Amino acid sequence: MTTKALEGIRVLDMTHVQSGPSATQLMAWLGADVVKLEAPAGDITRTQLRDIPDADSLYFTMLNSNKRSITLNTKTERGKQLLTELIRRSDVMVENFGPGAVDRMGFTWDRIREINPRIVYASIKGFGDGPYTAFKAYEVVAQAMGGSMATTGFEDGPPMATGAQIGDSGTGIHAVAAVLAALLQRTRTGRGQRVNVAMQHAVLNLCRVKLRDQQRLAHGPLAEYPNEDFGDEVPRSGNASGGGQPGWAVRCAPGGPNDYVYVIVQPAGWQPLTRLIGRPELTDDPEWSTPQARLPKLAKMFQLIEEWTGTLPKWEVLERLNAENIPCGPILSTREIIEDSSLAANEMVVEVEHPERGSYVTVGNPLKLSDSPVEITASPLLGEHNAEIFIGELGLGDEELRLLKSTGVI
């Protein structure tokens, strides 16, 4: 029988909202036993943006599948004792509270490694050490301070946030990489270690090409950008590809908000592209025939392409461009993604049964391992596994569990 990559690894999940839960969910998909520890009131996202009364929100269910849930008030003395036992039995502990919150519970790194020298203790924070440490961190704040917003949008518009949650879920992925590296190192040293990942740092890592371009500005304008004017900072450049080959989103028929195809013009694609758009004379025209000649006229080039694409539906444009091996992709709306048969076939859009919600659609595991199959299961109900873990694993009695519940410890 095939085992999963992280089978046998216990993760104590003391996270909430998105950055932490996205990380621990990936570890659960990889086979770890993820025990989500929540305050008796539960993760705040269980009730945020609810679409069905008295049922866990999609915000929660889509970030906490394949986990077990227990409740524990870690401010009580008995709660601290039980947390100590949970730490002792875990391989990984992950938290994303405000700076210093876990220390104030009495669980400093020194105390945690005293309890369990082999544990990998990961913290996700908004910022690293320095003047921003105490700032409250949110998705778009991280985008703002990590370089994303300043370089997203059009030249004549304000800074823009990206729809991709690069601050929260992007940081979660970075945290998973760090935890897995620490677990691998433990196999050689026998020791756990402290892992720190900051949202600002993760966004910056994803924006590295913009820092590349900041330094290139010292040697003149950035030719691959469609902008006419350059100052001393990387400008917002709309839908420019940001790479060595120019690209743009061109409008298609009938002109709806997502009737666009993103087209990249490589040197080898110029000749077939000129034929498709009905301008074959541009193939050998010295004003257009080379990439260097086209760079100063990118806006005009994509205008000519759009005059052709604007007469056709995006799926037909896609078919004709792919037939000529021209890199392109349709702008897929959220509805189109949910209904996309290929994403369903790849188990990237999956349907899950939930005891309160019924059936809902969620995102599947993007990490495909041949020997570690994944079945997406529903997120746990609040405290669903209290008896299973506190009685079955920690050895508490039925009567004590009832007492803990009546006194607000769980």
C-alpha positions, 0 to 999 in steps of 0.5 A, spaced: 500 500 500 502 506 498 504 511 503 504 519 503 510 523 503 509 526 510 506 520 513 508 519 521 509 526 521 505 530 527 503 537 526 501 542 531 497 547 528 496 553 532 494 558 526 488 562 524 485 566 518 490 564 511 497 564 511 498 559 517 492 554 515 494 554 507 501 552 510 498 546 514 493 544 509 499 543 504 502 539 509 496 535 511 495 534 503 502 531 503 500 526 509 502 529 515 497 528 521 495 536 522 491 537 529 488 544 528 488 547 535 483 552 536 480 557 542 474 554 544 470 560 540 474 557 534 478 560 528 475 567 526 474 565 519 469 559 521 464 565 521 467 570 516 464 571 510 458 566 511 454 564 505 450 559 509 447 561 516 450 556 522 455 553 518 463 554 517 464 559 512 468 557 505 473 561 507 475 556 513 473 550 509 477 551 503 483 552 508 483 547 513 481 540 509 484 534 511 485 536 518 483 534 525 480 540 530 481 540 538 479 546 542 483 548 548 484 555 552 491 555 553 490 561 558 488 556 563 493 552 567 490 545 565 490 548 558 498 549 558 499 542 561 495 539 555 499 544 550 505 541 553 503 534 552 501 536 545 508 539 543 511 533 546 508 529 541 509 533 535 514 533 530 512 540 527 509 546 531 506 552 526 503 559 529 501 565 526 499 569 532 502 577 533 509 577 535 510 575 542 503 572 543 506 564 544 512 567 548 507 570 553 503 564 554 509 561 557 512 557 551 518 561 548 523 557 543 527 555 549 521 552 553 519 549 547 525 545 545 526 543 552 519 540 552 521 537 545 528 537 542 526 534 536 520 539 534 521 544 528 517 550 531 515 555 525 512 562 526 509 566 520 509 573 521 508 580 517 515 582 518 522 581 520 526 584 526 526 591 525 522 598 525 516 594 522 516 588 527 509 590 531 505 592 525 499 589 524 500 584 517 494 583 512 494 580 505 495 587 502 499 590 507 504 585 505 503 586 498 504 594 499 511 593 503 514 587 499 514 591 492 508 588 489 503 594 489 508 599 487 509 595 480 502 593 479 497 597 475 497 601 469 502 607 469 497 613 469 493 609 475 494 608 482 498 602 485 494 595 485 493 589 489 493 582 485 488 578 486 493 572 487 494 572 495 501 572 495 502 575 502 498 570 505 498 563 501 504 565 498 507 566 505 504 559 507 508 556 501 514 559 503 513 556 510 512 549 508 519 549 504 522 551 510 519 546 515 520 540 510 528 543 509 528 543 517 525 536 517 530 533 512 536 536 516 533 533 523 534 526 520 542 528 520 542 532 526 537 529 530 535 536 532 529 540 531 530 548 529 526 555 529 523 557 523 521 564 521 517 566 515 515 573 514 509 575 509 513 582 507 519 577 505 515 572 501 512 577 497 519 580 496 522 574 494 516 573 489 517 580 486 525 579 485 524 581 477 522 588 479 529 589 483 532 586 477 529 592 473 530 597 479 538 596 478 537 596 470 534 603 470 541 605 472 543 604 465 537 607 461 530 606 460 527 599 460 526 597 453 521 591 454 516 596 458 511 599 454 512 606 458 514 612 455 517 615 461 522 613 466 524 616 472 528 613 478 523 607 480 521 601 476 514 604 473 507 600 473 507 597 466 500 594 466 500 587 462 507 587 460 510 580 461 516 583 465 520 578 461 525 578 455 519 577 450 513 582 450 506 580 451 500 583 452 492 582 454 488 583 447 481 584 447 476 579 443 469 578 441 464 580 444 468 584 448 466 582 455 470 583 462 474 577 461 474 576 453 481 577 453 487 573 450 494 574 453 499 573 447 507 573 447 510 575 441 517 571 440 521 572 434 519 566 431 512 567 432 512 574 428 511 571 421 505 567 422 502 572 427 503 577 421 499 572 416 494 571 422 492 578 423 492 580 415 498 584 415 503 579 412 507 585 409 510 587 416 514 580 416 520 583 412 518 590 413 525 593 416 520 597 421 517 591 424 521 585 422 526 584 428 525 584 435 529 591 436 525 594 431 518 592 434 520 594 442 519 602 441 512 600 438 509 595 442 503 599 443 502 599 436 504 592 435 499 590 440 493 594 437 494 591 430 494 584 433 487 587 437 484 589 431 484 582 429 483 578 435 477 583 437 473 580 431 473 573 434 471 569 440 477 568 445 477 560 444 477 561 437 483 566 437 486 561 442 486 555 437 489 559 431 494 562 435 496 555 438 496 552 431 502 557 429 505 555 436 505 562 438 505 562 446 498 565 449 493 563 454 485 566 455 483 570 461 479 565 465 474 568 469 473 565 476 466 561 473 470 558 467 475 556 472 470 552 477 467 549 470 474 547 467 474 540 465 481 539 465 482 542 472 477 537 474 481 532 471 487 534 474 484 534 481 485 542 482 478 543 482 474 538 487 468 537 490 467 536 497 462 533 502 461 537 508 456 535 514 454 542 515 454 545 508 453 539 503 457 539 497 462 545 495 467 546 490 475 547 493 482 548 490 485 541 490 493 539 491 497 543 486 503 538 489 503 532 485 507 526 487 507 519 484 507 516 491 503 520 495 496 520 493 491 525 496 484 525 497 481 532 499 477 531 505 472 536 509 475 541 514 473 539 521 468 541 525 470 545 531 473 541 536 470 535 532 476 531 535 477 533 542 475 526 545 479 522 539 485 526 541 484 528 549 482 521 551 484 516 545 491 519 545 493 523 551 489 518 556 484 523 559 478 520 562 471 521 560 469 525 566 475 530 566 473 531 558 466 533 561 469 537 566 474 541 562 468 543 557 464 545 563 470 550 565 471 552 559 478 549 558 476 546 551 
